[in-house]
Amino acid sequence: MAKKTNSNTEQNKVRYSDEELQEFRELILKKLEKAQHDLELLTDAFTGKNENDTLDTSPTFKVLEEGYSVLSKEENSHLASRQQKFIKSLEAALIRIENKTYGICRATGNLISKERLRAVPHATLSIEAKLQQKPASKFPTLPESMKPNEEQPED
């Protein structure tokens, strides 16, 4: 009789066991706690809550310092927004654990590998499905009328 390997057993499974789901729940709860703490720090940074600044005593003509301050607050605001999105993804993963659908690829219906879920516990796609996705271009494509003419003039 041939002994099944761990990866073959994992491929034949429909879902993760309750014990495995509990392991992932603990991992997600730890990440969620850290993410919420980080969000609090970022929010404090861009709201100036814990700032010992000299805004009330310094002259208002220091444009460069004010510009840097605004830029820093905007960056922290952007990071806080990303952190909120991450927290929502982790909370959605906890709901999937409750529904016992955690770790199932939404594209293929197969189990996502434990290694991937440990690295990205809020993942909803297996590595295979993620690689098959068309990468979104950061730049819009040019209309045909604006594309450079590839014909070279003859000398």
Secondary structure, DSSP 8 states (H G I E B T S, - for coil): -----HHHHHHH-SS--HHHHHHHHHHHHHHHHHHHHHHHHHHHHHHTTT----TTTS-TT-HHHHHHHHHHHHHHHHHHHHHHHHHHHHHHHHHHHHTT-TTB-TTT-SB--HHHHHHSTT--S-HHHHHHS----SS----GGGS--------
